[in-house]
Amino acid sequence: MLTEPASSLSKWCEMPSENSLLVLSAADVKGLLSIDLAIESQRIAFENLGRGRAVLPTRLLVDGDQDSVSFCYAARLTPDSGAVCKFGSVNPANADLGLPTISALITVLDGADGRPVAIMDGTAVTTIRTSAASAVAVQALANPHSTSLAILGSGVQAEEHVRAISRVLPLTSVRVWGADPAQCAALVRTLGEQDGFDVTQALTAEQAVRAADVVVGCTTSFDPILETAWLREGALVISIGSFASNRFEVPQDLLSRADAVVVDDVDTAIEHAGPIVVGVSSGLLALDQLISLGEVIAGLRPARRQPSDIIYYNSVGIGVQDAAAAQVIVDAARASGRGQLVSL
C-alpha cells in the first residue's frame, strides 16, 4: 500500500542559472521516481484531467518499418505549469535483439517563461508511470477485495505491473503467461523473490485468466490474447497493448460484455485504441458509454456499480501522465541535487 508521501505537484523548482539545463539519466529517473511517488503522480494526473485542469493536445503518431511507430506526447498538468513533451518510438522487433521496445526522451519547460528546465530519459519514465497508472486504475475499478492477478506478457511492463499492483492490492497469487515460455519462466523466477504472494507460470493464457480477479495485458500483439468467456464474474481487464488503431490485444466482444468501458482519455481512445476505434465506428459502442478514468478518480462518474460487474480499461498512454511524472522527478532532483547541469 502507499506509504511514501508525494512531493508537491503545485510548482516547479527554479533553475539555478538562466542558461543551465538539468539532465537526468535512466538511473537518475529510477532513483528519484519510486513506485509510490509514481502512483501518486498518476492519480493527480488523471484527477486533473477529469476535472478539466490539465491541458492535453492530440498526440502525434508516425508509422515506421517493422511495425514500429514513433510518437510525440505534449501536455501541461495545469494551464500555468510547465509544458512537457515526450518524443520516442515503439519498436516491437527490438525484443528479438534484446533491446527495449520503447525508447523516449522527455523535455520539460519552465511554466513562467518557457525556457527548457530539464531533459530526462523517457524510457524509464514510461516504464514506471505506465505501471503506476494501471495501479491507479486498479484502485478505482477493481473489486476492493481482489487478490489474484493474471499478467499476459513477459517483458519489462509485465514485471513492473506486478510490482505496482502489489502496492495497491493485497495479492495472494499472480499467474504469468507469455508467448515465449523461457522468457516467462525467467520472469516468474525474478518475481518469485517477492514476499507476500505466490507467483507461478501459467501454461496457457486461459489458465491465467480464469483464475484472476484482475487481468492485465502487457503485450504488443495485433491480435487478441484472451477470450471474453474466460473471465470470471467481477473481473477487471486492463489492456496497455491496444495503444494504436491497429492493435487489438483484447477481443472485440469484450466491449459488449463489459458492464463499463473505461479509457485514459476519450478523444485519444476513439482515434488510437484499436478495440475502441472499431467499437465506436461500427456502432457496437456508443460514444457516451465511454468513461474516462479521470472522471472516475474525481468522483464525477461511476464505473463499477456492483461486485459482479466486468470492467474493461484500455490505456494507450497520454501526455499528462508524463507531465505529472516529470514534475515529481524534477522536484526530487532539485531537492536531492541529483542529475547533471549543462549549459546551453
LOLUMZA-826029 format. One record per atom (N, C-alpha, C): x, y, z; residue in three letters. Coordinates in steps of 0.05 Angstrom, whole numbers, padded with zeros to 5 digits, always signed. Atoms other than C-alpha are relative to their C-alpha. Layout:
REM LOLUMZA-826029
XYZALA ...
***
This chain:
REM LOLUMZA-826029
+00017-00024+00000MET +00000+00000+00000MET +00018+00025+00000MET -00016-00025+00001LEU +00022+00073-00008LEU +00009+00009+00027LEU -00010-00009-00026THR +00067+00095+00048THR +00017+00025-00003THR -00019-00022+00003GLU +00113+00148+00018GLU -00015+00024-00011GLU +00014-00024+00010PRO +00086+00219+00011PRO +00012+00011-00025PRO -00010-00012+00025ALA +00090+00251-00057ALA +00010+00028+00004ALA -00009-00028-00001SER +00128+00315-00068SER -00021+00017-00013SER +00021-00019+00010SER +00088+00377-00085SER -00001+00000-00030SER +00003-00002+00029LEU +00059+00379-00155LEU -00010+00028-00008LEU +00012-00026+00005SER +00039+00452-00149SER +00019+00020-00014SER -00018-00020+00012LYS +00102+00487-00174LYS +00026-00014-00009LYS -00027+00009+00009TRP +00169+00478-00209TRP +00021+00013+00018TRP -00024-00013-00013CYS +00235+00488-00174CYS +00013+00018-00021CYS -00012-00019+00019GLU +00270+00548-00204GLU +00028-00009-00009GLU -00027+00006+00010MET +00331+00540-00247MET +00021+00017+00014MET -00021-00015-00013PRO +00396+00560-00214PRO +00014+00020-00018PRO -00012-00018+00019SER +00420+00595-00276SER -00017+00001-00026SER +00018-00002+00023GLU +00384+00621-00337GLU +00009-00016-00024GLU -00010+00015+00023ASN +00429+00581-00384ASN +00004-00029+00006ASN -00006+00028-00008SER +00432+00515-00346SER -00024-00018-00004SER +00021+00020+00006LEU +00393+00452-00362LEU +00007-00025+00016LEU -00003+00025-00016LEU +00383+00392-00316LEU -00003-00024-00018LEU +00000+00025+00016VAL +00400+00326-00350VAL -00002-00024+00019VAL +00005+00023-00017LEU +00373+00263-00317LEU +00001-00026-00016LEU -00003+00026+00013SER +00395+00193-00338SER -00022-00019+00009SER +00019+00020-00008ALA +00354+00130-00334ALA +00005-00008+00029ALA -00006+00007-00028ALA +00390+00113-00269ALA -00010+00022+00019ALA +00010-00022-00016ASP +00372+00182-00242ASP -00031-00002+00003ASP +00029+00002+00000VAL +00299+00173-00261VAL -00009-00023+00019VAL +00007+00023-00016LYS +00296+00104-00228LYS +00005+00006+00030LYS -00006-00006-00027GLY +00329+00131-00166GLY -00018+00021+00013GLY +00017-00022-00010LEU +00283+00191-00160LEU -00030-00007+00001LEU +00029+00006+00003LEU +00215+00162-00181LEU -00006-00027+00012LEU +00009+00025-00012SER +00195+00109-00131SER -00027-00008-00010SER +00026+00008+00010ILE +00134+00068-00148ILE -00022+00014+00015ILE +00020-00014-00015ASP +00095+00101-00092ASP -00004+00029-00009ASP +00001-00027+00011LEU +00113+00171-00117LEU -00013+00000-00028LEU +00011+00002+00027ALA +00095+00149-00188ALA -00030-00005+00001ALA +00029+00005-00003ILE +00027+00122-00166ILE -00015+00026+00008ILE +00013-00025-00008GLU +00010+00187-00131GLU +00000+00020-00023GLU -00001-00019+00022SER +00033+00228-00191SER -00021-00007-00021SER +00019+00008+00020GLN -00012+00188-00237GLN -00029+00004+00010GLN +00027-00006-00012ARG -00072+00195-00190ARG -00006+00029-00004ARG +00004-00029+00003ILE -00063+00270-00192ILE -00003+00007-00030ILE +00002-00005+00029ALA -00053+00269-00268ALA -00028-00005-00010ALA +00027+00007+00010PHE -00119+00234-00280PHE -00022+00016+00013PHE +00020-00018-00012GLU -00157+00275-00229GLU +00000+00027-00013GLU -00001-00026+00014ASN -00133+00339-00261ASN -00013-00001-00028ASN +00012+00004+00026LEU -00153+00312-00329LEU -00030-00002+00002LEU +00029+00004-00004GLY -00221+00290-00303GLY -00014+00026+00007GLY +00012-00025-00009ARG -00234+00359-00273ARG +00004+00023-00020ARG -00005-00021+00020GLY -00212+00396-00336GLY +00022+00019+00005GLY -00022-00018-00007ARG -00150+00426-00305ARG +00024-00005-00018ARG -00024+00006+00017ALA -00098+00391-00349ALA -00005+00009-00028ALA +00000-00007+00029VAL -00081+00412-00420VAL +00011-00023-00015VAL -00008+00025+00014LEU -00078+00352-00467LEU -00005+00003-00030LEU +00003-00001+00029PRO -00067+00364-00542PRO -00001-00028-00012PRO +00000+00025+00015THR -00076+00309-00593THR +00028-00010-00003THR -00027+00011+00003ARG -00017+00262-00594ARG +00006-00006-00029ARG -00009+00005+00027LEU +00023+00250-00657LEU +00013-00027-00002LEU -00012+00026+00005LEU +00040+00181-00684LEU +00010-00001-00029LEU -00013+00002+00026VAL +00087+00167-00742VAL +00008-00029-00005VAL -00006+00028+00005ASP +00088+00096-00771ASP +00027-00003-00013ASP -00027+00007+00011GLY +00154+00063-00789GLY +00001-00028-00009GLY -00004+00027+00010ASP +00183-00002-00814ASP -00003-00020+00023ASP +00001+00022-00019GLN +00174-00069-00778GLN -00019+00005+00023GLN +00022-00005-00020ASP +00110-00048-00743ASP +00008+00021+00021ASP -00007-00020-00019SER +00146+00009-00708SER -00017+00025-00003SER +00014-00025+00001VAL +00113+00074-00691VAL +00014+00020+00019VAL -00011-00021-00016SER +00143+00139-00666SER -00022+00017+00010SER +00022-00015-00013PHE +00103+00184-00620PHE +00011+00026+00012PHE -00006-00025-00013CYS +00101+00254-00593CYS -00023+00008+00018CYS +00020-00008-00020TYR +00062+00270-00529TYR +00008+00026+00012TYR -00005-00026-00014ALA +00056+00341-00502ALA -00023+00005+00018ALA +00022-00006-00019ALA +00016+00365-00442ALA +00009+00019+00021ALA -00005-00015-00024ARG +00011+00411-00383ARG -00018-00012+00022ARG +00015+00011-00022LEU -00011+00385-00315LEU -00022+00020+00008LEU +00020-00021-00004THR -00046+00452-00304THR +00007+00022-00021THR -00005-00020+00020PRO -00052+00513-00350PRO +00025+00017+00005PRO -00023-00016-00007ASP +00003+00550-00312ASP +00025-00015+00006ASP -00024+00015-00005SER +00052+00493-00304SER +00016-00004-00025SER -00017+00003+00023GLY +00110+00478-00349GLY -00010-00022-00020GLY +00007+00020+00020ALA +00096+00442-00414ALA +00021-00022-00001ALA -00017+00023+00001VAL +00125+00372-00421VAL -00005-00014-00026VAL +00003+00014+00026CYS +00138+00336-00486CYS +00017-00026+00000CYS -00015+00025+00003LYS +00158+00263-00496LYS +00001-00008-00029LYS -00004+00009+00028PHE +00186+00241-00563PHE +00015-00027+00001PHE -00013+00026-00001GLY +00202+00168-00575GLY -00012-00019-00021GLY +00008+00019+00020SER +00187+00104-00611SER -00006-00027+00014SER +00006+00027-00007VAL +00155+00035-00601VAL +00010-00018-00023VAL -00012+00018+00020ASN +00196-00018-00638ASN -00002-00029+00010ASN +00004+00028-00010PRO +00168-00089-00625PRO +00023-00018-00008PRO -00021+00017+00009ALA +00225-00120-00666ALA +00025+00001+00018ALA -00023-00002-00018ASN +00274-00096-00613ASN +00002-00023+00020ASN +00001+00022-00020ALA +00252-00152-00566ALA +00018-00023-00009ALA -00016+00022+00010ASP +00287-00203-00611ASP +00030+00007+00001ASP -00028-00009-00001LEU +00351-00161-00606LEU +00009+00005+00028LEU -00007-00005-00028GLY +00350-00156-00531GLY +00000+00030+00007GLY +00001-00029-00005LEU +00334-00081-00535LEU -00027+00008+00010LEU +00026-00009-00009PRO +00278-00042-00502PRO -00019+00005-00024PRO +00019-00005+00022THR +00215-00039-00546THR -00009+00029+00000THR +00007-00028-00002ILE +00202+00032-00522ILE +00025+00017+00007ILE -00022-00019-00005SER +00254+00088-00526SER -00011+00028-00002SER +00011-00027+00000ALA +00240+00161-00510ALA +00018+00019+00015ALA -00013-00022-00014LEU +00266+00228-00487LEU -00021+00020+00008LEU +00019-00019-00010ILE +00227+00278-00445ILE +00013+00027+00004ILE -00009-00028-00003THR +00236+00354-00447THR -00020+00015+00018THR +00017-00015-00019VAL +00209+00398-00391VAL +00005+00030-00003VAL -00003-00029+00002LEU +00197+00473-00399LEU -00009+00014+00025LEU +00008-00016-00023ASP +00191+00527-00346ASP -00028+00011-00004ASP +00027-00009+00003GLY +00119+00546-00332GLY -00004+00030-00003GLY +00003-00029+00002ALA +00132+00620-00328ALA +00011+00012-00026ALA -00013-00013+00024ASP +00180+00636-00385ASP +00005-00019-00023ASP -00003+00019+00022GLY +00181+00572-00427GLY +00027-00010-00006GLY -00028+00010+00005ARG +00256+00561-00421ARG +00001-00030+00007ARG -00004+00028-00007PRO +00279+00488-00420PRO +00010-00002+00029PRO -00007+00005-00028VAL +00283+00464-00348VAL +00017-00026+00002VAL -00013+00025-00002ALA +00305+00392-00358ALA -00005-00018-00024ALA +00005+00022+00018ILE +00313+00334-00405ILE +00007-00026+00016ILE -00004+00025-00015MET +00309+00262-00380MET -00006-00024-00017MET +00005+00025+00014ASP +00308+00191-00403ASP -00030-00006+00002ASP +00028+00004+00001GLY +00237+00180-00425GLY -00008-00029+00001GLY +00006+00029-00001THR +00241+00104-00429THR -00005-00009+00029THR +00003+00007-00028ALA +00250+00097-00354ALA -00026+00013+00011ALA +00024-00013-00009VAL +00194+00147-00342VAL -00025-00015-00010VAL +00023+00015+00011THR +00147+00109-00388THR -00004-00026+00014THR +00002+00026-00013THR +00163+00043-00356THR -00014+00002+00027THR +00010-00003-00027ILE +00148+00068-00286ILE -00028+00011+00000ILE +00026-00013-00002ARG +00089+00114-00299ARG -00022-00017-00013ARG +00020+00017+00012THR +00053+00063-00343THR -00011-00020+00020THR +00009+00019-00020SER +00050+00010-00289SER -00013+00015+00024SER +00012-00016-00022ALA +00035+00064-00237ALA -00028+00008-00007ALA +00026-00008+00008ALA -00024+00088-00277ALA -00019-00024+00001ALA +00016+00024-00002SER -00050+00017-00281SER -00007-00006+00029SER +00006+00003-00028ALA -00045+00013-00206ALA -00021+00019+00009ALA +00021-00020-00006VAL -00087+00076-00201VAL -00027-00010-00010VAL +00024+00012+00011ALA -00138+00043-00247ALA -00010-00023+00016ALA +00008+00022-00017VAL -00138-00019-00204VAL -00014+00010+00025VAL +00012-00011-00024GLN -00152+00022-00142GLN -00029+00010-00006GLN +00026-00012+00006ALA -00211+00056-00177ALA -00020-00019-00011ALA +00018+00016+00016LEU -00240-00001-00217LEU -00004-00029+00009LEU +00001+00028-00008ALA -00225-00069-00186ALA -00017-00003+00025ALA +00012+00006-00026ASN -00265-00102-00131ASN +00021+00003+00022ASN -00020-00006-00021PRO -00231-00079-00067PRO +00013-00024+00013PRO -00011+00023-00013HIS -00220-00149-00042HIS +00013-00019-00020HIS -00014+00017+00020SER -00187-00175-00106SER +00027-00008+00011SER -00026+00011-00010THR -00127-00219-00090THR +00016-00015-00021THR -00014+00016+00021SER -00110-00255-00155SER +00004+00016-00025SER -00008-00016+00023LEU -00074-00225-00215LEU +00010-00018-00022LEU -00011+00013+00024ALA -00062-00251-00285ALA +00015+00021-00017ALA -00016-00017+00017ILE -00006-00220-00326ILE +00004-00014-00026ILE -00004+00012+00027LEU -00007-00234-00401LEU +00023+00016-00014LEU -00024-00013+00010GLY +00062-00218-00427GLY +00023-00006+00019GLY -00022+00007-00017SER +00132-00229-00400SER +00023+00020-00003SER -00020-00020+00004GLY +00170-00165-00416GLY +00003+00018+00024GLY -00005-00019-00021VAL +00190-00105-00375VAL -00026+00010+00013VAL +00025-00009-00011GLN +00119-00080-00367GLN -00014-00021+00016GLN +00012+00021-00016ALA +00096-00147-00342ALA +00011+00000+00028ALA -00013-00001-00026GLU +00146-00144-00286GLU -00008+00024+00016GLU +00007-00024-00014GLU +00132-00072-00269GLU -00029+00001+00009GLU +00028+00001-00008HIS +00057-00084-00267HIS -00005-00017+00025HIS +00002+00016-00024VAL +00064-00139-00216VAL +00009+00017+00024VAL -00010-00015-00022ARG +00106-00094-00172ARG -00018+00024+00008ARG +00018-00023-00006ALA +00059-00034-00179ALA -00026-00008+00012ALA +00026+00009-00009ILE -00006-00071-00170ILE +00001-00012+00028ILE -00003+00011-00027SER +00021-00106-00109SER +00001+00022+00022SER +00000-00023-00019ARG +00026-00037-00077ARG -00029+00009+00008ARG +00028-00010-00005VAL -00050-00026-00081VAL -00020-00022+00004VAL +00018+00023-00005LEU -00080-00096-00076LEU +00014-00020+00019LEU -00012+00020-00018PRO -00069-00149-00022PRO +00002-00027-00015PRO -00003+00023+00017LEU -00046-00200-00073LEU +00008-00025+00015LEU -00008+00025-00011THR -00041-00273-00055THR +00011-00018-00023THR -00010+00017+00022SER -00029-00303-00124SER +00002+00017-00026SER -00005-00012+00026VAL -00001-00280-00191VAL +00007-00022-00019VAL -00006+00019+00021ARG -00002-00322-00254ARG +00009+00015-00024ARG -00013-00014+00023VAL +00042-00301-00312VAL +00000-00019-00024VAL -00002+00015+00026TRP +00034-00325-00384TRP +00013+00018-00021TRP -00013-00015+00021GLY +00077-00304-00442GLY +00003-00018-00025GLY -00003+00016+00025ALA +00084-00326-00515ALA +00027-00014-00001ALA -00027+00013-00002ASP +00158-00342-00500ASP +00002-00014+00027ASP +00000+00014-00026PRO +00157-00396-00446PRO +00025+00004+00016PRO -00026-00004-00014ALA +00231-00388-00430ALA +00001+00027+00014ALA -00001-00027-00011GLN +00225-00313-00420GLN -00020+00002+00023GLN +00020-00001-00022CYS +00162-00323-00379CYS +00010-00014+00025CYS -00012+00014-00023ALA +00197-00374-00335ALA +00020+00017+00015ALA -00020-00018-00013ALA +00254-00325-00323ALA -00013+00022+00016ALA +00014-00021-00014LEU +00205-00271-00304LEU -00012-00011+00026LEU +00011+00012-00024VAL +00170-00317-00255VAL +00021-00005+00021VAL -00022+00004-00019ARG +00236-00334-00223ARG +00008+00027+00013ARG -00006-00027-00011THR +00251-00259-00215THR -00021+00009+00019THR +00023-00009-00017LEU +00182-00244-00187LEU -00004-00018+00024LEU +00003+00019-00022GLY +00185-00305-00143GLY +00014+00008+00025GLY -00014-00010-00023GLU +00232-00267-00098GLU -00016+00020+00016GLU +00017-00019-00014GLN +00175-00221-00078GLN -00012-00014+00025GLN +00012+00011-00024ASP +00146-00231-00008ASP -00030+00005+00000ASP +00029-00005-00006GLY +00073-00240+00009GLY -00019-00012-00020GLY +00019+00012+00019PHE +00044-00272-00054PHE +00015-00020-00017PHE -00011+00022+00015ASP +00055-00333-00097ASP -00001+00007-00030ASP -00002-00006+00028VAL +00079-00324-00169VAL +00006-00026-00015VAL -00004+00025+00015THR +00071-00382-00219THR -00003+00006-00029THR +00003-00002+00029GLN +00076-00392-00294GLN -00024-00016-00009GLN +00023+00013+00011ALA +00011-00408-00329ALA +00008-00013-00026ALA -00007+00014+00025LEU +00016-00459-00385LEU -00014+00012-00024LEU +00015-00013+00021THR -00037-00422-00425THR -00011+00026+00010THR +00013-00025-00008ALA -00068-00353-00425ALA -00026-00006+00014ALA +00026+00006-00013GLU -00135-00385-00408GLU +00004-00008+00029GLU -00006+00009-00027GLN -00105-00418-00346GLN +00005+00024+00018GLN -00006-00024-00016ALA -00080-00350-00322ALA -00025+00017+00004ALA +00023-00018-00001VAL -00144-00311-00338VAL -00023-00011+00017VAL +00022+00011-00014ARG -00195-00359-00309ARG +00003+00002+00030ARG -00005+00000-00029ALA -00163-00355-00240ALA +00002+00029+00011ALA -00008-00027-00008ALA -00157-00279-00238ALA -00023+00019+00006ALA +00018-00023-00005ASP -00195-00221-00206ASP +00008+00023-00018ASP -00011-00021+00017VAL -00151-00173-00246VAL +00017-00012-00022VAL -00015+00010+00023VAL -00124-00188-00316VAL +00013+00024-00014VAL -00015-00021+00013VAL -00070-00144-00347VAL +00014-00010-00025VAL -00013+00006+00025GLY -00049-00148-00420GLY +00024+00019-00004GLY -00024-00016+00003CYS +00023-00125-00428CYS +00016-00009-00025CYS -00013+00010+00024THR +00039-00145-00500THR -00002+00022-00022THR +00003-00017+00024THR +00047-00112-00568THR -00014-00015-00022THR +00013+00017+00019SER +00002-00163-00601SER -00021+00015-00017SER +00020-00011+00018PHE -00040-00144-00661PHE -00027-00015+00003PHE +00023+00017-00002ASP -00089-00200-00644ASP -00007-00005+00029ASP +00008+00005-00028PRO -00129-00216-00581PRO +00016-00023+00013PRO -00015+00020-00015ILE -00091-00255-00528ILE -00017-00014+00021ILE +00018+00013-00018LEU -00152-00274-00487LEU -00028-00002-00012LEU +00028+00002+00008GLU -00225-00294-00495GLU -00018+00009+00022GLU +00018-00011-00019THR -00282-00259-00461THR -00012-00022+00018THR +00013+00022-00015ALA -00312-00326-00440ALA +00017-00010+00023ALA -00018+00009-00021TRP -00251-00339-00396TRP -00003+00017+00026TRP +00001-00019-00022LEU -00266-00280-00350LEU -00019-00009+00022LEU +00017+00006-00022ARG -00293-00293-00281ARG -00018+00024+00007ARG +00019-00021-00008GLU -00351-00253-00252GLU +00015+00021+00016GLU -00012-00022-00015GLY -00329-00185-00227GLY +00029+00007-00008GLY -00028-00005+00007ALA -00262-00185-00264ALA +00004+00028-00011ALA -00010-00024+00013LEU -00224-00123-00284LEU +00020-00008-00021LEU -00019+00005+00021VAL -00188-00126-00351VAL +00013+00026-00007VAL -00015-00023+00008ILE -00133-00076-00365ILE +00017-00007-00025ILE -00017+00004+00024SER -00101-00071-00434SER +00017+00024-00005SER -00018-00022+00008ILE -00039-00029-00446ILE +00011-00005-00027ILE -00011+00007+00027GLY -00024-00064-00512GLY -00016+00010-00023GLY +00017-00011+00022SER -00082-00035-00552SER +00004+00030-00002SER -00008-00029-00002PHE -00045+00031-00558PHE -00001+00014-00027PHE +00002-00012+00027ALA -00055+00042-00633ALA -00024-00012-00014ALA +00025+00008+00013SER -00113+00035-00681SER +00002-00027-00013SER -00002+00027+00012ASN -00085-00030-00710ASN +00008-00021+00021ASN -00007+00019-00022ARG -00072-00063-00642ARG -00025-00009+00014ARG +00024+00011-00012PHE -00125-00110-00614PHE +00008-00021+00020PHE -00010+00019-00021GLU -00097-00142-00551GLU -00023-00015+00013GLU +00024+00013-00012VAL -00168-00158-00527VAL -00021-00004-00022VAL +00020+00006+00021PRO -00227-00187-00567PRO -00021+00022-00001PRO +00020-00021+00004GLN -00280-00141-00595GLN -00025-00004+00016GLN +00025+00005-00015ASP -00337-00176-00558ASP +00003+00007+00029ASP -00003-00009-00028LEU -00307-00153-00492LEU -00015+00026+00004LEU +00014-00026-00002LEU -00337-00084-00507LEU -00030-00004+00006LEU +00029+00004-00005SER -00408-00112-00508SER -00004-00016+00026SER +00003+00015-00025ARG -00396-00159-00449ARG +00005+00016+00024ARG -00008-00016-00024ALA -00365-00108-00403ALA -00023+00018+00009ALA +00021-00017-00011ASP -00411-00071-00356ASP +00009+00029+00000ASP -00010-00028+00003ALA -00366-00009-00362ALA +00025-00002-00017ALA -00025-00003+00016VAL -00313+00011-00413VAL +00012+00026+00007VAL -00014-00023-00010VAL -00262+00059-00385VAL +00025+00004-00017VAL -00024-00006+00016VAL -00206+00094-00423VAL +00015+00023+00014VAL -00015-00021-00013ASP -00150+00141-00403ASP -00009+00027-00010ASP +00010-00025+00011ASP -00177+00196-00449ASP -00018-00007-00023ASP +00019+00008+00021VAL -00239+00191-00493VAL +00009+00008-00027VAL -00008-00010+00026ASP -00214+00234-00550ASP +00023-00016-00011ASP -00023+00015+00009THR -00149+00196-00553THR -00008-00029-00007THR +00007+00028+00004ALA -00181+00127-00547ALA -00015-00004-00026ALA +00016+00004+00024ILE -00231+00137-00604ILE +00016+00003-00026ILE -00018-00003+00023GLU -00173+00154-00650GLU +00022-00021-00001GLU -00024+00017-00001HIS -00118+00107-00627HIS -00003-00028+00012HIS +00003+00026-00013ALA -00143+00049-00584ALA -00016-00019-00018ALA +00012+00018+00020GLY -00157-00008-00634GLY -00028-00009+00006GLY +00027+00010-00005PRO -00217-00041-00600PRO -00021+00022+00003PRO +00018-00023-00004ILE -00248+00027-00582ILE -00006+00013-00027ILE +00004-00012+00027VAL -00238+00055-00653VAL -00021-00016-00015VAL +00018+00017+00015VAL -00273-00005-00684VAL -00028-00001+00014VAL +00025+00002-00015GLY -00326-00009-00629GLY -00018+00025-00005GLY +00015-00025+00004VAL -00347+00064-00638VAL -00009+00003-00029VAL +00006-00003+00028SER -00343+00065-00714SER -00021-00020-00010SER +00019+00020+00008SER -00384+00001-00720SER -00027+00002+00013SER +00024-00003-00015GLY -00437+00024-00672GLY -00004-00020+00023GLY +00001+00019-00022LEU -00422-00032-00623LEU +00001+00015+00027LEU -00004-00015-00024LEU -00403+00021-00572LEU -00008+00029-00005LEU +00008-00028+00003ALA -00438+00088-00564ALA +00021+00018+00014ALA -00020-00018-00011LEU -00392+00147-00551LEU -00005+00007+00029LEU +00006-00007-00028ASP -00428+00165-00487ASP +00002-00023+00019ASP -00005+00022-00017GLN -00415+00096-00460GLN +00029+00000+00011GLN -00028-00001-00008LEU -00341+00111-00455LEU +00003+00018+00025LEU -00005-00014-00025ILE -00319+00132-00385ILE +00030+00006+00002ILE -00029-00006-00004SER -00253+00168-00374SER +00008-00007+00028SER -00010+00007-00027LEU -00210+00144-00316LEU +00000+00025+00018LEU -00001-00025-00016GLY -00203+00217-00294GLY -00027+00006+00012GLY +00026-00005-00011GLU -00278+00223-00285GLU -00005-00019+00024GLU +00003+00019-00023VAL -00277+00161-00240VAL +00016+00009+00023VAL -00018-00008-00021ILE -00217+00185-00200ILE -00011+00025+00014ILE +00010-00025-00011ALA -00250+00254-00190ALA -00028-00004+00013ALA +00026+00005-00011GLY -00315+00221-00168GLY -00023+00012-00015GLY +00021-00013+00017LEU -00354+00252-00226LEU -00017-00020-00014LEU +00016+00020+00015ARG -00377+00187-00258ARG +00008-00028+00010ARG -00007+00027-00010PRO -00381+00115-00232PRO +00006-00019-00023PRO -00006+00021+00019ALA -00354+00054-00268ALA -00011-00026+00011ALA +00010+00025-00013ARG -00364-00007-00223ARG -00023+00007+00018ARG +00024-00005-00016ARG -00434-00007-00195ARG -00006-00023+00019ARG +00004+00023-00017GLN -00434-00077-00165GLN +00023-00019-00003GLN -00023+00018+00000PRO -00383-00131-00148PRO +00001-00019-00024PRO +00001+00019+00023SER -00405-00176-00206SER +00007+00012-00027SER -00006-00013+00025ASP -00391-00124-00259ASP +00027-00007-00012ASP -00026+00003+00014ILE -00337-00138-00311ILE +00007+00027-00011ILE -00009-00026+00009ILE -00297-00075-00325ILE +00023-00003-00018ILE -00022+00000+00019TYR -00252-00063-00384TYR +00012+00028-00001TYR -00015-00026+00001TYR -00199-00008-00381TYR +00021-00002-00022TYR -00019-00001+00022ASN -00160+00009-00444ASN +00018+00025+00004ASN -00019-00022-00003SER -00097+00051-00435SER +00018+00001-00024SER -00019-00004+00022VAL -00059+00079-00495VAL +00024+00017+00009VAL -00021-00018-00010GLY -00017+00127-00453GLY -00004+00028-00011GLY +00005-00027+00007ILE -00025+00202-00453ILE +00020+00019+00013ILE -00021-00019-00008GLY +00019+00263-00444GLY -00002+00010+00028GLY +00003-00011-00027VAL -00010+00286-00378VAL +00013-00019+00020VAL -00014+00019-00017GLN +00019+00222-00347GLN +00030+00007+00002GLN -00029-00007+00000ASP +00089+00243-00368ASP +00004+00027+00013ASP -00003-00027-00013ALA +00077+00315-00346ALA +00001-00003+00030ALA +00001+00004-00029ALA +00059+00292-00276ALA +00024-00014+00011ALA -00024+00014-00008ALA +00116+00243-00271ALA +00025+00017-00002ALA -00024-00017+00004ALA +00167+00292-00298ALA +00001+00021+00021ALA -00001-00021-00020GLN +00146+00345-00248GLN +00010-00011+00027GLN -00010+00013-00024VAL +00156+00297-00190VAL +00030-00005-00001VAL -00029+00006+00003ILE +00224+00277-00217ILE +00017+00025+00002ILE -00016-00025-00001VAL +00248+00349-00227VAL +00000+00011+00029VAL +00000-00009-00028ASP +00225+00368-00156ASP +00019-00016+00017ASP -00017+00017-00016ALA +00260+00308-00127ALA +00030+00004-00007ALA -00028-00005+00008ALA +00324+00321-00167ALA +00010+00026+00012ALA -00009-00025-00011ARG +00327+00393-00144ARG +00004-00002+00030ARG -00002+00003-00029ALA +00316+00372-00072ALA +00025-00016+00008ALA -00022+00018-00006SER +00370+00318-00075SER +00026+00008-00012SER -00025-00008+00014GLY +00420+00351-00121GLY +00008-00021-00021GLY -00007+00021+00019ARG +00417+00291-00168ARG -00002+00010-00029ARG +00000-00008+00028GLY +00430+00297-00243GLY +00023+00018-00007GLY -00022-00017+00009GLN +00478+00340-00284GLN -00012+00026-00011GLN +00007-00025+00012LEU +00472+00413-00301LEU +00019+00006-00023LEU -00017-00007+00023VAL +00496+00432-00370VAL -00009+00028-00010VAL +00005-00026+00011SER +00500+00499-00404SER -00009-00002-00029SER +00009+00000+00028LEU +00462+00512-00469LEU +00014+00022-00015LEU 
***
